[in-house]
Amino acid sequence: MFERLAGDLLLDESSAADPAKFRRLLEEAVRTSYQFLFDNPRYVKIFTWEAAEEWKTWKKISYSPDDIYLFYEIAKKAKKNRILRQDLDEMMLPILMMNMVIPFLQSYKRLNDRVDHEAARTLSQEDFRDQIVKFVICGVMEPSLL
């Protein structure tokens, strides 16, 4: 899902040592995956089905190293460099990054379809995506760096 990042920030060793680059990596990962999933709704269905089937097909066709492992390696280095929250297990970063967007994207449509538009302000897709970005950054980065 993060292939566009892999060549740049995800493989850049300094992303785990520089708080600004780490933040940019998180921002870009969420924005890229959100846009990809928004533009390709069938992918969400495939991803959900694969999870339900214990990743049988995914494991056979995914490239190596998979993004989830690359995020794990970055998380370990970022924690060592005190960029990742010290009270957060390193494995949480790849889990959050790979799974944060799908439920929010699914819920956006569900909520927007049911909200009384005169009684409540609805967020645009861009505002909604930016809220997810803020949530991820504040949740995983060391608070003193925010």
N, C-alpha and C positions, 0 to 999 in steps of 0.2 A: 504494500500500500504506500510505502514511503520511498519508492524507487527514485523519485525526483530529488530527494534529499540525500540519498546514499552517496552520490558522487561528490557532494559538497560537505555539508555540516555533519552528517552522520558518521562519516569516515575521517573527519578532521580531528586529529588528536587534541588540538587546543580547545575544542568545544567543551571538554570536560575540565579544563583548567581556567577558562575565562568566563566569569559570570555573564557577561554580555553575550558571548557566543552561545553559551548554554541556554540562556533565555531565548535567543533567536532560534535555536534548534527546536525548542519546545513550541514556540509560536508557529514556526513553519511546519512542523510535523502536524500540529492540530489543524492549521488552515489547509494544508495540502490534503490531509485525509478527509476533512470535512467536505471540501470541494469535490474530491474524487467520489466520495460516497453520495453526495447530493446529485452529481452528474450521472452516476451509475447505480441507480437504486437496486438493480438486480444483484449487484455485488454484495449488498447487505444480506439479501436472502441466501446467497451462496455461502457467505461467511458464517451466518447463523446456522445453516444446515451443516456445514463442516464442523462447527463446534459441537453440535448435537451428535454428530457421528464420530466424535473423538479424533478429528483431523486426519482421517484415513487417507483421503485423496490428497489433501493439502501436503501431507508429509512426502508423498510421492512426487509431486510436481513443483514444490517450492524451491527457489534457488537457495544457495548456501553461500555465506551465512544468511539466515533469515533475519529480517529487521528486528525481530524481538530479541535475538541474541546480541545484535549490534547495540541496541538500546541498553541491554543489561551491562555490556562492557563499559559503555559510557557512564552508566549509573554508578558502577563500582569506582570508576576514576573520579567522577564528580563528588561522590561521597568522601573519598579520600582527600580531595581538595577542598572539602567543606563548602561545596556549592549546593549539593543535594542535602536536604534536611537530614540531620544526624539521627533523628528518631524514626526515619523511614527506611525500611528494608530495601536494598537495591533492586530486588526483583519486582517491587511495586511499580517502578518507573516503566518498564516495558509493558507490564500488564495494564497500567493506566493508559499509556500511549496507544496501545493496540485496541483498547476496548472503551475508551472514553467517548468517542464521537458517536458510535452507532446508537446507543440508547438515547442520547440527547437528540440526534437527528430524527429518530423515530418519534420521540415525544413531542418535538416541535410541531409536527403536522397534527398529531393527535390533539394537542392542547389548543392550537390555533383554530382547528375545526370546531371546537366546542366552546371557546371563550366568547362571551357576549362582547362583540367588537365595540359597542357603544359604551359599555361599562368598564372595559379594561383596554389599556394600550398594549398592542402586540408588538413584538420585536421583529425587525426585518431579519432575513437570513444572515446578513453581515453582522448585525448587532448580536444576534444569537451566537454566531460563531465566535465573535470576540469575547463574549461572556464565558464561553468554554475555555478559550485561551487563558483568560485571567484566572479562572478557577484552577486550571492545571498548574500554572506558574506559581500561584500563591500556595498551592497544595504541596508542591514538591521542592521548591527552592528554599534554601536557608533563609528564614525571615529577615535576618540582618542585611541580606543582599537585595531586598526588594525596595 
